[in-house]
Amino acid sequence: MKVLLTGAAGQLGRALIDKMPYEVELLATSRHGGDGLLALDLADAKACRQVVDEHRPDWVLNAGAYTAVDKAEAEADLAHAVNGGAPRAFAEAIQAQGGRILQLSTDFVFSGQQGSPYRVDQDLDPLGVYGASKARGEKAVKELLGASGQGVVLRTSWVMGPVGKNFALTMLRLHGEREQLGVVADQVGCPSSTLNLATACWTVITNSSNGVELPPVLHWCDGGAASWYDVSVAVGELAMDLGLLERTATVNPISTADYPTPANRPVYSLLDCQATRAALKLEVQHWRAALKDVLQAIPTNP
């Protein structure tokens, strides 16, 4: 089974490579290439179509994305090209050549206003450019491949892994540098370990390839719910237990209003993952236990 992976140099991409099933022939790509990776600029729709035409993968695992939520407000064209244009280009090529796509998406396609977990079948209502660009990618996959069943969308949230750039690693660094931290406590969602998310992605691909019928839209995150404040406190406590820190900062809860950002964020973006867990037959790990695994997996010489 040949799989074209985008975003292979990112935090999820690296976890996907580590968790890759033995039967997979992987064509790993990143924006700049290098280290055995094929260069692929997701902002270049023509290049996205060409790579599928040339290599004819059984699956495109589109884990690459423009994820700078605040910066996207000033770089809307680029965000839409990467998050909306690339999935459409892949879907167009798959429609012509065959194959399937697993499109990674986000809780930011929802407004976060309803105060209960979002189901897979709910209407999209993004607040900012990032969410709108990801919603555009979802819609392209559904529009072009929905009828044939060749496209699967997997939404996730608050992705954190042992490498790359993410909230957990930033908090780990700040705990070691500062005495006090102010962290937003009124935005609620759930962390998603790249380790567990990668397993979910490969389970989707292997199950589908073996004839297991899955829903066209899936939700995956770890178990429970948390605020950014909760996660920051947990990072400090777990890092102390693991010997990664000699002391922790005092974490003070603040409101969204106390920490204005260019992009509006959903205040409650918890995803309802029950149907996905049942379909994939994967057990849920509580986010705090998953976070501990992430911290334990941080390389000593990254």
Backbone as CSV, one residue per row, in Angstrom:
resi,resn,N_x,N_y,N_z,CA_x,CA_y,CA_z,C_x,C_y,C_z
1,MET,0.841,-1.193,0.000,0.000,0.000,0.000,0.881,1.250,0.000
2,LYS,0.735,2.073,-1.012,1.546,3.284,-1.129,0.782,4.472,-0.533
3,VAL,1.446,5.192,0.359,0.837,6.340,1.026,1.699,7.576,0.800
4,LEU,1.087,8.630,0.298,1.731,9.933,0.166,1.416,10.743,1.419
5,LEU,2.435,11.044,2.196,2.278,11.796,3.442,2.758,13.221,3.253
6,THR,1.913,14.189,3.576,2.335,15.588,3.590,2.639,16.010,5.021
7,GLY,3.443,17.065,5.158,3.778,17.557,6.496,4.639,16.589,7.282
8,ALA,5.486,15.834,6.593,6.250,14.777,7.261,7.266,15.310,8.262
9,ALA,7.685,16.566,8.124,8.658,17.141,9.050,8.003,17.749,10.285
10,GLY,6.679,17.820,10.308,5.970,18.422,11.430,5.775,17.444,12.576
11,GLN,5.161,17.924,13.650,5.034,17.086,14.842,4.156,15.863,14.590
12,LEU,3.055,16.013,13.866,2.223,14.860,13.561,2.886,13.984,12.509
13,GLY,3.487,14.611,11.506,4.152,13.844,10.463,5.212,12.922,11.020
14,ARG,5.971,13.413,11.962,7.043,12.580,12.540,6.464,11.427,13.348
15,ALA,5.341,11.673,14.040,4.682,10.582,14.766,4.104,9.558,13.795
16,LEU,3.566,10.020,12.669,3.012,9.111,11.668,4.105,8.215,11.085
17,ILE,5.276,8.771,10.859,6.391,7.964,10.355,6.807,6.925,11.396
18,ASP,6.879,7.332,12.656,7.270,6.406,13.724,6.268,5.265,13.904
19,LYS,4.977,5.570,13.678,3.909,4.583,13.910,3.508,3.847,12.636
20,MET,4.188,4.071,11.544,3.789,3.537,10.249,3.734,2.012,10.239
21,PRO,2.650,1.431,9.753,2.579,-0.031,9.630,3.627,-0.562,8.653
22,TYR,4.061,-1.767,8.889,5.172,-2.315,8.101,4.811,-2.482,6.626
23,GLU,3.515,-2.657,6.316,3.139,-2.920,4.927,3.031,-1.650,4.082
24,VAL,3.274,-0.508,4.674,3.125,0.761,3.963,4.406,1.126,3.217
25,GLU,4.260,1.486,1.964,5.329,2.098,1.181,5.096,3.604,1.249
26,LEU,5.942,4.305,1.976,5.692,5.708,2.289,6.455,6.641,1.358
27,LEU,5.728,7.610,0.816,6.334,8.719,0.100,6.105,9.955,0.971
28,ALA,7.119,10.318,1.736,6.999,11.395,2.724,7.430,12.716,2.118
29,THR,6.620,13.744,2.325,6.912,15.052,1.751,6.870,16.136,2.816
30,SER,7.606,17.204,2.540,7.526,18.406,3.355,7.760,19.606,2.441
31,ARG,7.543,20.778,2.950,7.645,21.966,2.109,9.029,22.114,1.489
32,HIS,10.063,21.880,2.283,11.422,22.111,1.815,12.176,20.830,1.470
33,GLY,11.573,19.660,1.715,12.262,18.407,1.428,13.433,18.187,2.366
34,GLY,14.447,17.442,1.904,15.622,17.160,2.731,15.405,15.977,3.651
35,ASP,16.480,15.382,4.131,16.434,14.244,5.055,15.538,13.123,4.529
36,GLY,15.651,12.840,3.239,14.870,11.764,2.651,13.448,12.131,2.298
37,LEU,13.086,13.396,2.454,11.725,13.851,2.165,11.664,14.503,0.786
38,LEU,10.570,14.290,0.093,10.328,14.943,-1.182,9.786,16.343,-0.934
39,ALA,10.300,17.338,-1.624,9.812,18.705,-1.466,8.439,18.844,-2.125
40,LEU,7.481,19.363,-1.374,6.141,19.620,-1.898,5.563,20.836,-1.191
41,ASP,5.339,21.902,-1.949,4.751,23.120,-1.417,3.237,23.009,-1.532
42,LEU,2.549,22.896,-0.394,1.098,22.726,-0.409,0.364,23.957,-0.925
43,ALA,1.043,25.086,-1.001,0.424,26.279,-1.576,0.391,26.221,-3.103
44,ASP,1.057,25.242,-3.685,1.145,25.083,-5.139,0.193,23.972,-5.574
45,ALA,-1.004,24.341,-5.999,-2.019,23.354,-6.352,-1.567,22.465,-7.506
46,LYS,-0.869,23.055,-8.469,-0.382,22.278,-9.613,0.575,21.192,-9.157
47,ALA,1.482,21.531,-8.239,2.433,20.544,-7.718,1.714,19.441,-6.958
48,CYS,0.647,19.777,-6.225,-0.119,18.771,-5.485,-0.791,17.790,-6.439
49,ARG,-1.349,18.304,-7.531,-1.952,17.407,-8.519,-0.892,16.536,-9.188
50,GLN,0.248,17.143,-9.501,1.294,16.417,-10.219,1.872,15.271,-9.395
51,VAL,2.051,15.471,-8.092,2.663,14.419,-7.272,1.746,13.200,-7.201
52,VAL,0.430,13.430,-7.205,-0.508,12.310,-7.226,-0.507,11.643,-8.604
53,ASP,-0.502,12.456,-9.650,-0.469,11.904,-11.010,0.778,11.049,-11.237
54,GLU,1.908,11.517,-10.707,3.172,10.830,-10.941,3.305,9.550,-10.127
55,HIS,2.941,9.618,-8.843,3.204,8.480,-7.954,1.987,7.579,-7.740
56,ARG,0.790,8.076,-8.026,-0.444,7.300,-7.923,-0.547,6.538,-6.594
57,PRO,-0.541,7.241,-5.483,-0.628,6.569,-4.178,-2.014,5.969,-3.957
58,ASP,-2.055,4.945,-3.129,-3.340,4.397,-2.701,-4.048,5.374,-1.766
59,TRP,-3.262,6.092,-0.979,-3.794,7.093,-0.045,-2.926,8.346,-0.080
60,VAL,-3.572,9.497,0.034,-2.907,10.736,0.414,-3.269,10.990,1.873
61,LEU,-2.277,11.037,2.735,-2.491,11.344,4.148,-2.069,12.794,4.330
62,ASN,-3.047,13.685,4.291,-2.735,15.119,4.258,-2.653,15.679,5.678
63,ALA,-1.476,15.478,6.277,-1.222,15.972,7.630,-0.562,17.343,7.625
64,GLY,-0.150,17.824,6.474,0.449,19.149,6.377,-0.619,20.228,6.403
65,ALA,-0.289,21.366,6.954,-1.273,22.456,7.049,-0.579,23.763,7.402
66,TYR,-1.290,24.850,7.146,-0.919,26.165,7.671,-1.625,26.276,9.014
67,THR,-0.880,26.279,10.109,-1.481,26.192,11.445,-1.254,27.425,12.317
68,ALA,-0.656,28.481,11.755,-0.412,29.695,12.546,-1.717,30.492,12.625
69,VAL,-2.503,30.212,13.662,-3.867,30.724,13.757,-3.925,32.252,13.693
70,ASP,-3.082,32.914,14.463,-3.101,34.376,14.475,-2.501,34.963,13.201
71,LYS,-1.411,34.391,12.751,-0.749,34.897,11.546,-1.640,34.757,10.320
72,ALA,-2.523,33.775,10.347,-3.427,33.546,9.221,-4.335,34.743,8.954
73,GLU,-4.630,35.518,9.986,-5.484,36.687,9.791,-4.841,37.694,8.848
74,ALA,-3.514,37.725,8.815,-2.794,38.642,7.919,-2.304,37.950,6.654
75,GLU,-2.375,36.610,6.625,-1.914,35.844,5.467,-3.021,34.925,4.969
76,ALA,-4.195,35.516,4.763,-5.373,34.723,4.416,-5.186,33.955,3.109
77,ASP,-4.588,34.582,2.119,-4.419,33.921,0.822,-3.560,32.663,0.961
78,LEU,-2.473,32.775,1.720,-1.590,31.625,1.912,-2.289,30.527,2.704
79,ALA,-2.993,30.917,3.760,-3.695,29.929,4.577,-4.730,29.180,3.744
80,HIS,-5.470,29.901,2.914,-6.489,29.256,2.086,-5.858,28.388,0.995
81,ALA,-4.716,28.816,0.473,-4.035,28.013,-0.546,-3.589,26.676,0.021
82,VAL,-2.995,26.701,1.214,-2.486,25.479,1.827,-3.618,24.612,2.375
83,ASN,-4.523,25.208,3.127,-5.541,24.441,3.845,-6.786,24.146,3.017
84,GLY,-7.027,24.963,2.008,-8.183,24.743,1.153,-7.818,24.300,-0.243
85,GLY,-6.818,24.949,-0.829,-6.432,24.647,-2.202,-5.767,23.295,-2.365
86,ALA,-4.877,22.931,-1.442,-4.179,21.651,-1.548,-5.138,20.459,-1.455
87,PRO,-6.046,20.420,-0.473,-7.001,19.302,-0.449,-7.833,19.200,-1.724
88,ARG,-8.226,20.341,-2.273,-8.986,20.305,-3.532,-8.132,19.731,-4.650
89,ALA,-6.869,20.144,-4.738,-5.989,19.634,-5.788,-5.775,18.135,-5.637
90,PHE,-5.553,17.672,-4.413,-5.396,16.234,-4.183,-6.673,15.490,-4.582
91,ALA,-7.816,16.037,-4.181,-9.094,15.382,-4.486,-9.344,15.329,-5.988
92,GLU,-8.988,16.392,-6.696,-9.153,16.400,-8.151,-8.301,15.313,-8.801
93,ALA,-7.068,15.175,-8.344,-6.178,14.154,-8.906,-6.661,12.753,-8.560
94,ILE,-7.132,12.570,-7.332,-7.650,11.269,-6.918,-8.906,10.916,-7.720
95,GLN,-9.740,11.901,-7.955,-10.949,11.687,-8.746,-10.596,11.184,-10.150
96,ALA,-9.499,11.688,-10.673,-9.083,11.302,-12.021,-8.265,10.011,-12.042
97,GLN,-7.393,9.818,-11.048,-6.432,8.718,-11.073,-6.812,7.540,-10.186
98,GLY,-7.682,7.766,-9.213,-7.998,6.743,-8.226,-7.222,6.974,-6.944
99,GLY,-7.554,6.182,-5.936,-6.947,6.348,-4.626,-7.916,6.957,-3.642
100,ARG,-7.398,7.319,-2.466,-8.220,7.899,-1.405,-7.404,8.973,-0.680
101,ILE,-8.110,9.781,0.097,-7.439,10.799,0.898,-7.970,10.764,2.322
102,LEU,-7.059,10.879,3.277,-7.413,11.145,4.672,-7.001,12.575,4.947
103,GLN,-7.984,13.437,5.099,-7.771,14.862,5.277,-7.869,15.210,6.755
104,LEU,-6.776,15.699,7.333,-6.783,16.123,8.733,-7.401,17.507,8.848
105,SER,-8.325,17.659,9.798,-8.957,18.953,10.009,-8.969,19.281,11.501
106,THR,-9.779,20.226,11.904,-9.598,20.868,13.199,-10.916,21.234,13.865
107,ASP,-10.881,21.364,15.184,-12.030,21.867,15.934,-12.342,23.315,15.595
108,PHE,-11.394,24.025,14.982,-11.608,25.438,14.652,-12.595,25.646,13.508
109,VAL,-13.101,24.555,12.918,-14.171,24.724,11.921,-15.500,25.026,12.606
110,PHE,-15.539,24.954,13.938,-16.733,25.282,14.711,-16.526,26.577,15.485
111,SER,-17.628,27.234,15.807,-17.548,28.527,16.500,-17.295,28.387,17.988
112,GLY,-17.632,27.229,18.569,-17.448,27.035,20.000,-18.491,27.718,20.857
113,GLN,-19.631,28.032,20.288,-20.648,28.784,21.018,-21.729,27.907,21.644
114,GLN,-21.811,26.618,21.293,-22.965,25.830,21.722,-22.821,25.249,23.131
115,GLY,-21.604,25.128,23.653,-21.429,24.685,25.028,-21.579,23.201,25.253
116,SER,-21.558,22.406,24.179,-21.571,20.953,24.295,-20.713,20.390,23.176
117,PRO,-20.252,19.135,23.302,-19.345,18.591,22.295,-19.952,18.583,20.889
118,TYR,-19.110,18.873,19.920,-19.561,18.945,18.527,-19.589,17.553,17.902
119,ARG,-20.727,17.234,17.271,-20.876,15.972,16.552,-20.280,16.101,15.158
120,VAL,-20.013,14.963,14.540,-19.387,14.969,13.220,-20.289,15.550,12.143
121,ASP,-21.614,15.509,12.368,-22.551,15.921,11.328,-23.028,17.365,11.462
122,GLN,-22.444,18.126,12.371,-22.917,19.498,12.572,-22.372,20.440,11.506
123,ASP,-23.145,21.512,11.254,-22.735,22.510,10.275,-21.470,23.221,10.734
124,LEU,-20.631,23.577,9.786,-19.396,24.283,10.089,-19.673,25.774,10.260
125,ASP,-18.967,26.374,11.214,-19.198,27.787,11.522,-17.914,28.391,12.084
126,PRO,-16.861,28.483,11.276,-15.561,28.958,11.784,-15.577,30.438,12.117
127,LEU,-14.711,30.805,13.076,-14.634,32.197,13.531,-13.612,33.021,12.753
128,GLY,-12.530,32.403,12.325,-11.436,33.164,11.720,-10.925,32.518,10.446
129,VAL,-9.844,33.065,9.933,-9.291,32.622,8.655,-8.814,31.177,8.727
130,TYR,-8.099,30.824,9.792,-7.597,29.456,9.903,-8.735,28.449,9.824
131,GLY,-9.745,28.623,10.660,-10.882,27.703,10.653,-11.598,27.689,9.314
132,ALA,-11.756,28.868,8.708,-12.429,28.949,7.407,-11.631,28.228,6.327
133,SER,-10.299,28.333,6.386,-9.463,27.675,5.382,-9.526,26.156,5.534
134,LYS,-9.558,25.668,6.759,-9.674,24.231,6.976,-11.057,23.727,6.576
135,ALA,-12.076,24.530,6.839,-13.426,24.166,6.417,-13.505,24.071,4.894
136,ARG,-12.802,24.965,4.233,-12.761,24.938,2.774,-12.137,23.637,2.265
137,GLY,-11.096,23.171,2.937,-10.483,21.902,2.561,-11.429,20.730,2.755
138,GLU,-12.136,20.718,3.882,-13.126,19.678,4.126,-14.175,19.641,3.018
139,LYS,-14.692,20.818,2.687,-15.771,20.903,1.705,-15.308,20.427,0.334
140,ALA,-14.053,20.697,-0.014,-13.529,20.243,-1.301,-13.496,18.722,-1.359
141,VAL,-13.024,18.086,-0.290,-12.962,16.629,-0.243,-14.368,16.037,-0.326
142,LYS,-15.293,16.617,0.408,-16.677,16.121,0.399,-17.319,16.318,-0.968
143,GLU,-17.122,17.482,-1.550,-17.740,17.810,-2.838,-17.259,16.886,-3.947
144,LEU,-15.940,16.629,-3.993,-15.365,15.875,-5.093,-15.359,14.364,-4.861
145,LEU,-15.250,13.930,-3.610,-15.052,12.513,-3.331,-16.109,11.909,-2.416
146,GLY,-17.044,12.730,-1.965,-18.053,12.232,-1.035,-18.904,11.120,-1.619
147,ALA,-19.337,11.287,-2.857,-20.220,10.292,-3.474,-19.521,8.961,-3.694
148,SER,-18.238,8.999,-3.978,-17.482,7.778,-4.266,-16.923,7.107,-3.018
149,GLY,-16.943,7.818,-1.890,-16.385,7.273,-0.658,-14.871,7.250,-0.621
150,GLN,-14.238,8.064,-1.476,-12.764,8.072,-1.536,-12.136,9.086,-0.580
151,GLY,-12.952,9.871,0.099,-12.420,10.885,0.998,-12.902,10.700,2.420
152,VAL,-11.968,10.787,3.381,-12.293,10.741,4.802,-11.703,11.979,5.462
153,VAL,-12.500,12.653,6.280,-12.044,13.813,7.048,-11.923,13.403,8.506
154,LEU,-10.782,13.685,9.105,-10.562,13.401,10.523,-10.244,14.709,11.228
155,ARG,-11.199,15.163,12.038,-10.978,16.394,12.814,-10.328,16.056,14.150
156,THR,-9.446,16.942,14.581,-8.781,16.760,15.862,-8.633,18.122,16.534
157,SER,-8.001,18.158,17.700,-7.914,19.418,18.442,-6.664,19.451,19.311
158,TRP,-6.125,20.640,19.501,-5.072,20.915,20.483,-3.940,19.881,20.390
159,VAL,-3.367,19.742,19.206,-2.384,18.688,18.955,-1.068,18.993,19.665
160,MET,-0.549,18.004,20.379,0.682,18.164,21.156,1.522,16.898,21.068
161,GLY,2.783,17.060,20.732,3.683,15.922,20.632,5.040,16.222,21.222
162,PRO,5.928,15.228,21.249,7.247,15.394,21.876,8.248,16.181,21.043
163,VAL,7.902,16.491,19.795,8.786,17.280,18.931,7.970,18.375,18.255
164,GLY,8.679,19.324,17.637,7.992,20.386,16.910,7.586,21.532,17.814
165,LYS,6.576,22.270,17.359,6.074,23.420,18.108,4.649,23.142,18.556
166,ASN,4.417,23.222,19.853,3.070,23.040,20.382,2.983,23.623,21.781
167,PHE,1.781,23.698,22.302,1.527,24.343,23.585,2.260,23.649,24.732
168,ALA,2.269,22.324,24.725,2.898,21.597,25.827,4.391,21.884,25.913
169,LEU,5.061,21.869,24.784,6.500,22.128,24.789,6.807,23.577,25.131
170,THR,5.935,24.487,24.679,6.116,25.895,25.051,5.959,26.079,26.554
171,MET,4.945,25.455,27.149,4.733,25.569,28.588,5.879,24.934,29.372
172,LEU,6.400,23.838,28.869,7.545,23.202,29.537,8.727,24.171,29.595
173,ARG,8.977,24.844,28.487,10.077,25.814,28.448,9.805,26.987,29.389
174,LEU,8.581,27.506,29.363,8.256,28.679,30.179,8.267,28.358,31.672
175,HIS,7.873,27.142,32.035,7.959,26.743,33.446,9.400,26.832,33.936
176,GLY,10.336,26.518,33.073,11.737,26.556,33.467,12.342,27.936,33.442
177,GLU,11.685,28.875,32.758,12.249,30.211,32.580,11.634,31.269,33.487
178,ARG,10.394,31.082,33.915,9.674,32.152,34.597,9.188,31.726,35.980
179,GLU,8.888,32.729,36.781,8.314,32.484,38.104,6.785,32.430,38.039
180,GLN,6.201,33.223,37.141,4.748,33.331,37.036,4.323,33.169,35.577
181,LEU,3.191,32.501,35.373,2.601,32.375,34.051,1.118,32.734,34.133
182,GLY,0.623,33.480,33.170,-0.805,33.736,33.045,-1.322,32.968,31.840
183,VAL,-2.263,32.044,32.074,-2.734,31.167,30.999,-4.263,31.189,30.959
184,VAL,-4.791,31.266,29.753,-6.231,31.384,29.544,-6.963,30.174,30.118
185,ALA,-7.994,30.440,30.923,-8.732,29.381,31.605,-10.173,29.251,31.133
186,ASP,-10.605,30.128,30.217,-12.002,30.071,29.786,-12.180,29.620,28.339
187,GLN,-11.171,28.949,27.797,-11.312,28.247,26.522,-11.152,26.760,26.807
188,VAL,-12.137,25.974,26.419,-12.178,24.557,26.779,-12.189,23.694,25.520
189,GLY,-11.351,22.663,25.543,-11.297,21.689,24.457,-10.670,20.420,24.993
190,CYS,-9.893,19.735,24.149,-9.168,18.569,24.633,-7.882,18.388,23.869
191,PRO,-6.760,18.175,24.568,-5.507,17.889,23.891,-5.589,16.586,23.100
192,SER,-4.784,16.520,22.043,-4.658,15.298,21.238,-3.172,14.987,21.107
193,SER,-2.744,13.914,21.741,-1.365,13.469,21.612,-1.088,13.031,20.187
194,THR,0.031,13.468,19.624,0.395,13.010,18.284,0.593,11.495,18.259
195,LEU,0.981,10.921,19.386,1.212,9.482,19.461,-0.097,8.719,19.242
196,ASN,-1.166,9.166,19.918,-2.468,8.523,19.762,-3.132,8.906,18.448
197,LEU,-2.946,10.150,18.036,-3.537,10.613,16.783,-2.953,9.855,15.595
198,ALA,-1.661,9.617,15.618,-1.029,8.861,14.539,-1.593,7.443,14.462
199,THR,-1.794,6.822,15.616,-2.396,5.490,15.641,-3.792,5.518,15.037
200,ALA,-4.575,6.546,15.374,-5.929,6.673,14.826,-5.890,6.834,13.309
201,CYS,-4.968,7.643,12.812,-4.859,7.858,11.360,-4.540,6.561,10.631
202,TRP,-3.572,5.829,11.125,-3.196,4.581,10.461,-4.304,3.540,10.584
203,THR,-5.047,3.580,11.666,-6.172,2.654,11.819,-7.250,2.948,10.787
204,VAL,-7.517,4.230,10.542,-8.467,4.604,9.494,-8.027,4.034,8.152
205,ILE,-6.763,4.236,7.817,-6.260,3.818,6.507,-6.253,2.297,6.372
206,THR,-5.756,1.601,7.373,-5.684,0.137,7.266,-7.077,-0.489,7.291
207,ASN,-7.959,0.008,8.134,-9.319,-0.541,8.181,-10.047,-0.315,6.864
208,SER,-9.953,0.917,6.344,-10.622,1.218,5.076,-10.056,0.373,3.944
209,SER,-8.745,0.203,3.939,-8.108,-0.583,2.891,-8.486,-2.055,2.971
210,ASN,-8.883,-2.503,4.157,-9.285,-3.895,4.347,-10.796,-4.083,4.228
211,GLY,-11.472,-3.065,3.726,-12.899,-3.194,3.450,-13.830,-2.806,4.577
212,VAL,-13.289,-2.300,5.684,-14.141,-1.848,6.787,-14.769,-0.505,6.399
213,GLU,-16.076,-0.428,6.454,-16.772,0.800,6.075,-16.766,1.775,7.254
214,LEU,-16.214,2.947,7.036,-16.119,3.967,8.083,-16.923,5.188,7.691
215,PRO,-17.363,5.985,8.666,-18.053,7.234,8.347,-17.125,8.174,7.585
216,PRO,-17.684,9.072,6.765,-16.852,9.986,5.978,-16.208,11.094,6.799
217,VAL,-16.737,11.354,7.995,-16.169,12.356,8.896,-15.986,11.724,10.265
218,LEU,-14.790,11.897,10.829,-14.455,11.319,12.115,-13.892,12.403,13.033
219,HIS,-14.037,12.195,14.331,-13.443,13.082,15.337,-12.491,12.275,16.206
220,TRP,-11.309,12.838,16.449,-10.370,12.154,17.350,-9.653,13.144,18.255
221,CYS,-9.754,12.913,19.552,-8.884,13.584,20.525,-8.790,12.641,21.720
222,ASP,-7.939,12.972,22.653,-7.824,12.139,23.846,-9.037,12.360,24.743
223,GLY,-9.119,11.608,25.824,-10.304,11.634,26.665,-10.337,12.810,27.627
224,GLY,-11.562,13.199,27.999,-11.739,14.277,28.962,-11.843,15.633,28.313
225,ALA,-11.764,16.650,29.143,-11.817,18.043,28.682,-10.863,18.860,29.532
226,ALA,-10.396,19.971,28.982,-9.416,20.788,29.696,-9.452,22.207,29.175
227,SER,-8.987,23.118,29.989,-8.679,24.475,29.535,-7.172,24.549,29.296
228,TRP,-6.743,25.611,28.638,-5.301,25.820,28.461,-4.613,25.936,29.822
229,TYR,-5.292,26.552,30.769,-4.763,26.648,32.133,-4.538,25.260,32.729
230,ASP,-5.526,24.366,32.573,-5.397,23.001,33.093,-4.177,22.300,32.497
231,VAL,-4.001,22.468,31.189,-2.887,21.806,30.519,-1.561,22.363,31.007
232,SER,-1.493,23.676,31.188,-0.253,24.285,31.659,0.120,23.789,33.049
233,VAL,-0.859,23.705,33.943,-0.608,23.180,35.290,-0.135,21.733,35.209
234,ALA,-0.796,20.945,34.370,-0.438,19.536,34.242,0.977,19.362,33.693
235,VAL,1.354,20.188,32.732,2.709,20.112,32.187,3.731,20.292,33.306
236,GLY,3.515,21.296,34.141,4.450,21.536,35.237,4.514,20.373,36.212
237,GLU,3.351,19.866,36.611,3.316,18.767,37.582,3.948,17.492,37.015
238,LEU,3.586,17.156,35.781,4.118,15.931,35.176,5.615,16.045,34.910
239,ALA,6.049,17.226,34.476,7.473,17.419,34.210,8.298,17.294,35.488
240,MET,7.753,17.766,36.598,8.436,17.588,37.888,8.533,16.100,38.231
241,ASP,7.434,15.380,38.055,7.427,13.947,38.360,8.440,13.186,37.502
242,LEU,8.610,13.637,36.261,9.498,12.949,35.326,10.945,13.433,35.401
243,GLY,11.196,14.408,36.243,12.552,14.932,36.380,12.972,15.850,35.254
244,LEU,12.003,16.398,34.519,12.318,17.320,33.434,12.469,18.759,33.925
245,LEU,11.941,19.034,35.106,12.044,20.366,35.711,12.486,20.230,37.163
246,GLU,13.214,21.228,37.619,13.588,21.273,39.034,12.607,22.116,39.828
247,ARG,11.829,22.937,39.142,10.812,23.785,39.776,9.776,24.133,38.728
248,THR,8.626,24.553,39.180,7.590,24.989,38.255,7.224,26.436,38.541
249,ALA,6.720,27.090,37.527,6.193,28.440,37.712,4.811,28.359,38.353
250,THR,4.412,29.430,38.983,3.032,29.553,39.449,2.169,29.923,38.252
251,VAL,1.133,29.124,37.991,0.265,29.373,36.834,-1.000,30.072,37.321
252,ASN,-1.247,31.238,36.784,-2.411,32.036,37.157,-3.459,31.994,36.046
253,PRO,-4.703,31.652,36.374,-5.741,31.627,35.349,-6.130,33.038,34.928
254,ILE,-6.232,33.250,33.633,-6.672,34.535,33.094,-7.798,34.276,32.102
255,SER,-8.482,35.339,31.715,-9.586,35.211,30.761,-9.104,35.505,29.347
256,THR,-9.901,35.120,28.381,-9.592,35.428,26.990,-9.440,36.930,26.793
257,ALA,-10.265,37.696,27.501,-10.205,39.162,27.393,-8.881,39.712,27.899
258,ASP,-8.249,38.997,28.832,-6.956,39.433,29.373,-5.807,39.175,28.407
259,TYR,-6.054,38.324,27.385,-4.989,37.931,26.457,-5.517,38.031,25.020
260,PRO,-5.727,39.256,24.557,-6.287,39.436,23.207,-5.324,38.944,22.128
261,THR,-5.880,38.328,21.104,-5.103,37.811,19.980,-5.752,38.266,18.675
262,PRO,-4.993,38.290,17.567,-5.580,38.715,16.289,-6.752,37.848,15.855
263,ALA,-6.710,36.550,16.159,-7.775,35.637,15.751,-8.684,35.313,16.930
264,ASN,-9.984,35.314,16.679,-10.935,34.839,17.674,-10.866,33.315,17.743
265,ARG,-10.955,32.797,18.963,-10.876,31.352,19.162,-12.169,30.817,19.759
266,PRO,-12.547,29.587,19.407,-13.749,28.998,20.010,-13.553,28.802,21.506
267,VAL,-14.560,29.161,22.278,-14.428,29.057,23.730,-14.726,27.647,24.235
268,TYR,-15.466,26.870,23.452,-15.763,25.487,23.837,-15.789,24.653,22.565
269,SER,-14.662,24.007,22.265,-14.539,23.296,20.995,-14.332,21.807,21.187
270,LEU,-14.890,21.256,22.252,-14.762,19.831,22.512,-15.434,19.037,21.389
271,LEU,-14.758,17.998,20.914,-15.281,17.163,19.844,-15.877,15.880,20.422
272,ASP,-17.045,15.506,19.922,-17.682,14.250,20.310,-17.011,13.128,19.520
273,CYS,-16.245,12.294,20.208,-15.444,11.252,19.555,-16.011,9.855,19.737
274,GLN,-17.182,9.725,20.335,-17.690,8.402,20.677,-17.877,7.523,19.447
275,ALA,-18.464,8.075,18.390,-18.723,7.277,17.193,-17.416,6.823,16.552
276,THR,-16.419,7.696,16.554,-15.132,7.347,15.958,-14.441,6.243,16.746
277,ARG,-14.444,6.360,18.058,-13.795,5.329,18.881,-14.455,3.974,18.681
278,ALA,-15.778,3.985,18.548,-16.493,2.734,18.309,-16.161,2.170,16.937
279,ALA,-16.108,3.039,15.934,-15.846,2.596,14.562,-14.429,2.052,14.411
280,LEU,-13.464,2.698,15.078,-12.063,2.281,14.964,-11.668,1.226,15.987
281,LYS,-12.551,1.008,16.973,-12.282,0.046,18.050,-10.978,0.373,18.772
282,LEU,-10.806,1.664,19.059,-9.638,2.125,19.789,-10.058,2.610,21.169
283,GLU,-9.291,2.230,22.181,-9.592,2.684,23.536,-9.102,4.112,23.729
284,VAL,-9.813,4.858,24.549,-9.459,6.237,24.801,-8.457,6.316,25.951
285,GLN,-7.511,7.233,25.845,-6.571,7.520,26.928,-6.868,8.937,27.426
286,HIS,-6.966,9.100,28.719,-7.228,10.440,29.255,-6.101,11.384,28.839
287,TRP,-6.470,12.628,28.601,-5.481,13.576,28.062,-4.276,13.736,28.976
288,ARG,-4.464,13.649,30.281,-3.324,13.844,31.190,-2.339,12.676,31.084
289,ALA,-2.862,11.460,30.978,-1.986,10.301,30.788,-1.281,10.381,29.434
290,ALA,-2.016,10.835,28.420,-1.412,10.984,27.091,-0.334,12.065,27.110
291,LEU,-0.580,13.131,27.855,0.401,14.203,27.977,1.666,13.699,28.667
292,LYS,1.508,12.842,29.651,2.681,12.263,30.313,3.508,11.460,29.311
293,ASP,2.830,10.686,28.465,3.549,9.913,27.448,4.296,10.831,26.486
294,VAL,3.675,11.955,26.145,4.320,12.937,25.252,5.596,13.467,25.902
295,LEU,5.492,13.873,27.155,6.660,14.436,27.853,7.768,13.398,28.009
296,GLN,7.382,12.151,28.264,8.379,11.082,28.395,9.097,10.814,27.082
297,ALA,8.430,11.104,25.959,8.994,10.795,24.646,9.844,11.928,24.073
298,ILE,9.980,13.033,24.815,10.807,14.139,24.307,12.235,13.651,24.122
299,PRO,12.781,13.798,22.930,14.157,13.327,22.707,15.163,14.144,23.501
300,THR,16.193,13.488,23.986,17.204,14.196,24.779,18.081,15.058,23.880
301,ASN,18.216,14.648,22.622,18.960,15.455,21.649,18.106,15.657,20.414
302,PRO,17.076,16.547,20.505,16.143,16.701,19.402,16.835,17.268,18.160
